[in-house]
Amino acid sequence: MATKEMDAAMRRTQFITAAGSLFSTKGFNETSIRDILHAVGDRSPSVFYYYFNSKEDLYRQVLDAKTKQYLAAINTVLNKAQEPMAMMRDFLQIFLRALMLDGGKDSEDPESHLFYLHLAEQVTLHYVQVWKKCIPYLTDADMGERQIEALASFLAGGTGRMILSFHASNTADFSAFCRNFVAYCGRVLCLNDKKMQEFEELVLHIVNNLHTKKENKNDHLT
């Protein structure tokens, strides 16, 4: 790649990174092109429109960059040799973090909503693989591969819808969401008390760490 093209790619990445941070903290509607230009150390709108057609165009590219980042992180988890609950822990850390720390308001642009649906579909396919490895550990039932696959798909779909609904509701009660998440999984899997406690402690440990990180992030912003 020529030097000029490399510089342009780096500048585009700077815009995407800066805009991603602003969309997460201020929301799409409250973030202006001027805010984005200021974040990258520029003032001229012509510079912005050299790289992007509109703020909505940039927003979708931010989503695309985050999607690739999240799916790459999930693939790393799936390809790592570790115990089932360690895999579940690593997976939940990625998406509970995205839900709690990285979530911003959605654009009202219909294409962005379609993009989110596509992302949810891709995430669910990966999530099924995580559940397939965790179900035999969590449950006492003797199930064949087809039963495990069906149950994993059901869990991935159900919890995926819970996550999307929480994101769309823009509620701040993240702890309540996590309690409902644990309760739902426990009911579907018919977990005994010991496994239910283990799963609940796993989720609560992740949540407590995320609360700490969120507080530190807010302190940094202030």
C-alpha positions as a Markdown table, in Angstrom:
| # | Residue | x | y | z |
|---|---|---|---|---|
| 1 | Met | 0.0 | 0.0 | 0.0 |
| 2 | Ala | 1.4 | 3.4 | -0.9 |
| 3 | Thr | 2.3 | 5.9 | 1.8 |
| 4 | Lys | -0.6 | 8.2 | 0.9 |
| 5 | Glu | -3.1 | 5.3 | 1.1 |
| 6 | Met | -1.7 | 4.2 | 4.4 |
| 7 | Asp | -2.0 | 7.7 | 5.8 |
| 8 | Ala | -5.6 | 7.9 | 4.6 |
| 9 | Ala | -6.4 | 4.5 | 6.2 |
| 10 | Met | -4.8 | 5.6 | 9.5 |
| 11 | Arg | -6.8 | 8.9 | 9.4 |
| 12 | Arg | -10.0 | 7.0 | 8.7 |
| 13 | Thr | -9.3 | 4.7 | 11.7 |
| 14 | Gln | -8.7 | 7.7 | 13.9 |
| 15 | Phe | -12.2 | 9.0 | 13.0 |
| 16 | Ile | -13.8 | 5.6 | 13.6 |
| 17 | Thr | -12.1 | 5.2 | 17.0 |
| 18 | Ala | -12.9 | 8.7 | 18.2 |
| 19 | Ala | -16.5 | 8.5 | 17.0 |
| 20 | Gly | -16.9 | 5.1 | 18.7 |
| 21 | Ser | -15.9 | 6.6 | 22.0 |
| 22 | Leu | -18.2 | 9.6 | 21.6 |
| 23 | Phe | -21.2 | 7.5 | 20.5 |
| 24 | Ser | -20.7 | 5.3 | 23.5 |
| 25 | Thr | -20.6 | 8.2 | 26.0 |
| 26 | Lys | -22.9 | 10.8 | 24.4 |
| 27 | Gly | -25.1 | 8.8 | 22.1 |
| 28 | Phe | -25.6 | 9.1 | 18.4 |
| 29 | Asn | -28.0 | 12.0 | 18.4 |
| 30 | Glu | -26.0 | 14.1 | 20.9 |
| 31 | Thr | -22.7 | 13.6 | 19.0 |
| 32 | Ser | -22.1 | 16.2 | 16.3 |
| 33 | Ile | -19.7 | 16.2 | 13.4 |
| 34 | Arg | -18.0 | 19.1 | 15.1 |
| 35 | Asp | -17.5 | 16.9 | 18.2 |
| 36 | Ile | -15.9 | 14.2 | 16.1 |
| 37 | Leu | -13.6 | 16.7 | 14.3 |
| 38 | His | -12.5 | 18.2 | 17.6 |
| 39 | Ala | -11.7 | 14.7 | 19.0 |
| 40 | Val | -9.4 | 14.0 | 16.0 |
| 41 | Gly | -7.8 | 17.4 | 16.2 |
| 42 | Asp | -9.4 | 19.0 | 13.1 |
| 43 | Arg | -11.9 | 21.7 | 12.4 |
| 44 | Ser | -12.8 | 21.5 | 8.7 |
| 45 | Pro | -16.1 | 19.6 | 7.8 |
| 46 | Ser | -14.6 | 19.0 | 4.4 |
| 47 | Val | -12.1 | 16.7 | 6.0 |
| 48 | Phe | -14.9 | 14.7 | 7.6 |
| 49 | Tyr | -16.8 | 14.4 | 4.3 |
| 50 | Tyr | -13.6 | 13.4 | 2.5 |
| 51 | Tyr | -13.7 | 10.1 | 4.4 |
| 52 | Phe | -17.4 | 9.6 | 5.1 |
| 53 | Asn | -20.7 | 10.4 | 3.4 |
| 54 | Ser | -22.5 | 11.3 | 6.6 |
| 55 | Lys | -22.6 | 10.8 | 10.3 |
| 56 | Glu | -24.8 | 7.8 | 9.7 |
| 57 | Asp | -22.2 | 6.3 | 7.4 |
| 58 | Leu | -19.5 | 6.8 | 10.1 |
| 59 | Tyr | -21.8 | 5.3 | 12.7 |
| 60 | Arg | -22.3 | 2.1 | 10.6 |
| 61 | Gln | -18.5 | 1.9 | 10.1 |
| 62 | Val | -18.1 | 2.1 | 13.9 |
| 63 | Leu | -20.5 | -0.7 | 14.3 |
| 64 | Asp | -18.7 | -2.7 | 11.7 |
| 65 | Ala | -15.3 | -2.2 | 13.4 |
| 66 | Lys | -16.8 | -3.2 | 16.8 |
| 67 | Thr | -18.4 | -6.3 | 15.3 |
| 68 | Lys | -15.2 | -7.5 | 13.8 |
| 69 | Gln | -13.5 | -6.8 | 17.2 |
| 70 | Tyr | -16.1 | -8.7 | 19.2 |
| 71 | Leu | -16.3 | -11.7 | 16.8 |
| 72 | Ala | -12.5 | -12.0 | 16.7 |
| 73 | Ala | -12.5 | -12.0 | 20.5 |
| 74 | Ile | -15.1 | -14.7 | 20.6 |
| 75 | Asn | -13.2 | -16.9 | 18.1 |
| 76 | Thr | -10.1 | -16.5 | 20.4 |
| 77 | Val | -12.3 | -17.8 | 23.3 |
| 78 | Leu | -13.6 | -20.7 | 21.3 |
| 79 | Asn | -10.2 | -21.8 | 20.0 |
| 80 | Lys | -8.6 | -21.6 | 23.4 |
| 81 | Ala | -8.1 | -25.0 | 25.3 |
| 82 | Gln | -9.8 | -24.5 | 28.7 |
| 83 | Glu | -12.5 | -25.8 | 31.0 |
| 84 | Pro | -16.1 | -25.2 | 30.0 |
| 85 | Met | -16.9 | -22.6 | 32.7 |
| 86 | Ala | -13.7 | -20.7 | 32.0 |
| 87 | Met | -14.9 | -20.5 | 28.4 |
| 88 | Met | -18.3 | -19.3 | 29.5 |
| 89 | Arg | -16.6 | -16.7 | 31.8 |
| 90 | Asp | -14.5 | -15.4 | 29.0 |
| 91 | Phe | -17.4 | -15.3 | 26.6 |
| 92 | Leu | -19.7 | -13.5 | 29.1 |
| 93 | Gln | -17.0 | -11.0 | 29.9 |
| 94 | Ile | -16.9 | -9.9 | 26.2 |
| 95 | Phe | -20.6 | -9.3 | 25.9 |
| 96 | Leu | -21.5 | -8.1 | 29.3 |
| 97 | Arg | -18.7 | -5.6 | 28.9 |
| 98 | Ala | -20.1 | -4.6 | 25.6 |
| 99 | Leu | -23.6 | -4.2 | 27.1 |
| 100 | Met | -22.5 | -2.3 | 30.2 |
| 101 | Leu | -19.5 | -0.3 | 29.2 |
| 102 | Asp | -19.5 | 0.1 | 25.4 |
| 103 | Gly | -23.2 | 0.5 | 24.6 |
| 104 | Gly | -24.5 | 3.7 | 23.2 |
| 105 | Lys | -27.8 | 4.9 | 21.8 |
| 106 | Asp | -28.7 | 3.4 | 18.4 |
| 107 | Ser | -29.0 | 5.5 | 15.3 |
| 108 | Glu | -32.6 | 5.9 | 14.1 |
| 109 | Asp | -31.4 | 5.1 | 10.6 |
| 110 | Pro | -33.1 | 1.8 | 9.6 |
| 111 | Glu | -29.9 | 0.4 | 8.1 |
| 112 | Ser | -28.2 | 0.5 | 11.4 |
| 113 | His | -31.1 | -1.5 | 13.0 |
| 114 | Leu | -30.7 | -4.1 | 10.2 |
| 115 | Phe | -27.0 | -4.1 | 11.0 |
| 116 | Tyr | -27.6 | -4.8 | 14.6 |
| 117 | Leu | -29.9 | -7.7 | 13.7 |
| 118 | His | -27.1 | -9.1 | 11.5 |
| 119 | Leu | -24.7 | -8.8 | 14.4 |
| 120 | Ala | -27.1 | -10.6 | 16.7 |
| 121 | Glu | -27.3 | -13.4 | 14.2 |
| 122 | Gln | -23.5 | -13.8 | 14.0 |
| 123 | Val | -23.1 | -13.6 | 17.8 |
| 124 | Thr | -25.8 | -16.2 | 18.3 |
| 125 | Leu | -24.0 | -18.7 | 16.0 |
| 126 | His | -20.9 | -18.3 | 18.1 |
| 127 | Tyr | -22.8 | -18.4 | 21.4 |
| 128 | Val | -24.3 | -21.8 | 20.5 |
| 129 | Gln | -20.8 | -23.3 | 20.3 |
| 130 | Val | -20.1 | -22.0 | 23.8 |
| 131 | Trp | -23.3 | -23.4 | 25.2 |
| 132 | Lys | -22.6 | -26.8 | 23.5 |
| 133 | Lys | -19.4 | -27.1 | 25.5 |
| 134 | Cys | -20.9 | -25.9 | 28.8 |
| 135 | Ile | -24.2 | -27.8 | 28.9 |
| 136 | Pro | -22.7 | -31.3 | 29.5 |
| 137 | Tyr | -20.8 | -29.8 | 32.5 |
| 138 | Leu | -23.7 | -27.8 | 34.0 |
| 139 | Thr | -26.5 | -30.4 | 33.7 |
| 140 | Asp | -26.9 | -33.9 | 35.2 |
| 141 | Ala | -29.0 | -35.1 | 32.3 |
| 142 | Asp | -27.7 | -37.7 | 29.9 |
| 143 | Met | -28.2 | -36.1 | 26.5 |
| 144 | Gly | -27.1 | -36.9 | 23.0 |
| 145 | Glu | -25.4 | -34.5 | 20.6 |
| 146 | Arg | -28.7 | -33.5 | 18.9 |
| 147 | Gln | -30.3 | -32.7 | 22.2 |
| 148 | Ile | -27.3 | -30.6 | 23.3 |
| 149 | Glu | -27.3 | -28.8 | 20.0 |
| 150 | Ala | -31.1 | -28.0 | 20.3 |
| 151 | Leu | -30.8 | -26.8 | 23.9 |
| 152 | Ala | -27.7 | -24.7 | 23.1 |
| 153 | Ser | -29.6 | -23.0 | 20.2 |
| 154 | Phe | -32.6 | -22.4 | 22.5 |
| 155 | Leu | -30.4 | -20.9 | 25.2 |
| 156 | Ala | -28.4 | -18.8 | 22.8 |
| 157 | Gly | -31.5 | -17.4 | 21.1 |
| 158 | Gly | -33.3 | -16.7 | 24.3 |
| 159 | Thr | -30.5 | -15.0 | 26.1 |
| 160 | Gly | -29.6 | -13.2 | 22.9 |
| 161 | Arg | -33.1 | -11.7 | 22.8 |
| 162 | Met | -32.8 | -10.7 | 26.5 |
| 163 | Ile | -29.5 | -8.8 | 25.7 |
| 164 | Leu | -31.1 | -7.0 | 22.7 |
| 165 | Ser | -34.2 | -6.1 | 24.7 |
| 166 | Phe | -32.0 | -4.7 | 27.5 |
| 167 | His | -29.9 | -2.7 | 25.0 |
| 168 | Ala | -33.1 | -1.3 | 23.4 |
| 169 | Ser | -34.7 | -0.4 | 26.7 |
| 170 | Asn | -31.8 | 1.9 | 27.7 |
| 171 | Thr | -32.3 | 1.0 | 31.3 |
| 172 | Ala | -29.6 | 1.4 | 33.9 |
| 173 | Asp | -30.6 | -1.6 | 36.0 |
| 174 | Phe | -27.8 | -3.9 | 34.8 |
| 175 | Ser | -27.7 | -6.0 | 38.0 |
| 176 | Ala | -31.4 | -6.8 | 37.6 |
| 177 | Phe | -30.8 | -7.9 | 34.0 |
| 178 | Cys | -28.0 | -10.2 | 35.2 |
| 179 | Arg | -30.2 | -11.8 | 37.8 |
| 180 | Asn | -32.9 | -12.4 | 35.2 |
| 181 | Phe | -30.2 | -13.8 | 32.9 |
| 182 | Val | -29.0 | -16.3 | 35.5 |
| 183 | Ala | -32.5 | -17.3 | 36.5 |
| 184 | Tyr | -33.5 | -17.9 | 32.9 |
| 185 | Cys | -30.5 | -20.1 | 32.2 |
| 186 | Gly | -31.1 | -22.0 | 35.5 |
| 187 | Arg | -34.7 | -22.7 | 34.6 |
| 188 | Val | -33.9 | -23.9 | 31.0 |
| 189 | Leu | -31.1 | -26.1 | 32.2 |
| 190 | Cys | -32.8 | -27.3 | 35.4 |
| 191 | Leu | -29.6 | -26.7 | 37.3 |
| 192 | Asn | -29.2 | -28.2 | 40.7 |
| 193 | Asp | -28.4 | -25.9 | 43.6 |
| 194 | Lys | -24.6 | -26.3 | 43.4 |
| 195 | Lys | -24.4 | -25.6 | 39.7 |
| 196 | Met | -26.8 | -22.8 | 39.9 |
| 197 | Gln | -24.7 | -21.2 | 42.6 |
| 198 | Glu | -21.6 | -21.7 | 40.6 |
| 199 | Phe | -23.1 | -20.1 | 37.5 |
| 200 | Glu | -24.6 | -17.2 | 39.5 |
| 201 | Glu | -21.2 | -16.5 | 41.2 |
| 202 | Leu | -19.5 | -16.5 | 37.8 |
| 203 | Val | -21.9 | -13.9 | 36.5 |
| 204 | Leu | -21.8 | -11.7 | 39.6 |
| 205 | His | -18.0 | -11.8 | 39.6 |
| 206 | Ile | -18.0 | -10.5 | 36.1 |
| 207 | Val | -20.6 | -7.8 | 36.9 |
| 208 | Asn | -18.7 | -6.6 | 40.0 |
| 209 | Asn | -15.5 | -6.2 | 37.9 |
| 210 | Leu | -17.4 | -4.3 | 35.3 |
| 211 | His | -19.0 | -2.0 | 37.8 |
| 212 | Thr | -15.5 | -1.2 | 39.1 |
| 213 | Lys | -14.2 | -0.5 | 35.5 |
| 214 | Lys | -17.3 | 1.7 | 34.8 |
| 215 | Glu | -16.7 | 3.8 | 37.9 |
| 216 | Asn | -13.0 | 4.2 | 36.9 |
| 217 | Lys | -14.1 | 5.2 | 33.4 |
| 218 | Asn | -16.5 | 7.7 | 34.7 |
| 219 | Asp | -13.9 | 9.1 | 37.1 |
| 220 | His | -11.5 | 9.5 | 34.2 |
| 221 | Leu | -14.1 | 11.3 | 32.1 |
| 222 | Thr | -14.8 | 13.8 | 35.0 |
